[in-house]
Amino acid sequence: MSYLQGVSAPQLTPFHDDGSVNLEEYTRLSEYLAEAGLKGIFVCGTTGEASTLTDEERTALIARCIKKVNKKIPVIAGTGSNNTVHALELSQKAADLGV
């Protein structure tokens, strides 16, 4: 088992004016954070507005971050929910994506 050491940061989720997730800006931010020397990125936590996102949006954000930075630094996926079954489903999706 490995442990994170150093500074990890929660990632913000940027939105377009119409309320949709801005994946282009999210990708840019992911790459910036990975290059800034962080030791991990926490995706879809409370700072990332996870409670306001659909499952599809959450999955897209996790997948995008994994694709861009997972080989450089670890990605930690926020898969919490007030429903245990839902949290398990989100956790399995994140694991399938490589978290």
URHUSUL-V428721 format. One record per residue. N is the residue number from 1. RES is the residue in one small letter. SS is DSSP state (helix for helix, strand for strand, loop for the rest). D_FIRST is the distance of its C-alpha to the first C-alpha in Angstrom with 2 decimals. Layout:
N:RES:SS:D_FIRST / N:RES:SS:D_FIRST
//
This chain:
1:m:loop:0.00 / 2:s:loop:3.79 / 3:y:loop:6.75 / 4:l:loop:10.18 / 5:q:loop:12.91 / 6:g:loop:16.55 / 7:v:loop:18.62 / 8:s:strand:17.71 / 9:a:strand:20.71 / 10:p:strand:21.91 / 11:q:loop:23.99 / 12:l:loop:27.54 / 13:t:loop:29.10 / 14:p:loop:32.50 / 15:f:strand:35.35 / 16:h:loop:38.69 / 17:d:loop:41.87 / 18:d:loop:42.15 / 19:g:loop:38.83 / 20:s:loop:36.92 / 21:v:strand:33.55 / 22:n:loop:34.12 / 23:l:helix:31.59 / 24:e:helix:33.16 / 25:e:helix:32.73 / 26:y:helix:29.22 / 27:t:helix:28.36 / 28:r:helix:30.11 / 29:l:helix:28.26 / 30:s:helix:24.82 / 31:e:helix:25.79 / 32:y:helix:27.25 / 33:l:helix:24.19 / 34:a:helix:22.00 / 35:e:helix:24.70 / 36:a:loop:25.16 / 37:g:loop:22.15 / 38:l:loop:19.81 / 39:k:loop:16.07 / 40:g:strand:15.64 / 41:i:strand:18.12 / 42:f:strand:18.35 / 43:v:strand:20.64 / 44:c:loop:23.00 / 45:g:loop:22.61 / 46:t:loop:25.77 / 47:t:loop:26.74 / 48:g:loop:26.51 / 49:e:loop:29.04 / 50:a:helix:26.91 / 51:s:helix:29.27 / 52:t:helix:32.14 / 53:l:loop:30.64 / 54:t:loop:31.13 / 55:d:helix:28.32 / 56:e:helix:29.56 / 57:e:helix:29.41 / 58:r:helix:25.89 / 59:t:helix:24.78 / 60:a:helix:26.82 / 61:l:helix:25.31 / 62:i:helix:21.69 / 63:a:helix:22.78 / 64:r:helix:24.76 / 65:c:helix:22.06 / 66:i:helix:19.56 / 67:k:helix:22.45 / 68:k:helix:23.35 / 69:v:helix:20.34 / 70:n:loop:17.01 / 71:k:loop:17.32 / 72:k:loop:18.09 / 73:i:loop:15.75 / 74:p:strand:13.25 / 75:v:strand:15.23 / 76:i:strand:14.61 / 77:a:strand:17.16 / 78:g:loop:19.34 / 79:t:loop:20.11 / 80:g:loop:21.74 / 81:s:loop:25.11 / 82:n:loop:27.63 / 83:n:loop:27.54 / 84:t:helix:24.64 / 85:v:helix:25.48 / 86:h:helix:25.71 / 87:a:helix:22.32 / 88:l:helix:20.80 / 89:e:helix:22.87 / 90:l:helix:21.79 / 91:s:helix:18.07 / 92:q:helix:18.74 / 93:k:helix:20.76 / 94:a:helix:18.11 / 95:a:helix:15.57 / 96:d:helix:18.51 / 97:l:helix:19.07 / 98:g:loop:15.67 / 99:v:loop:13.87
//
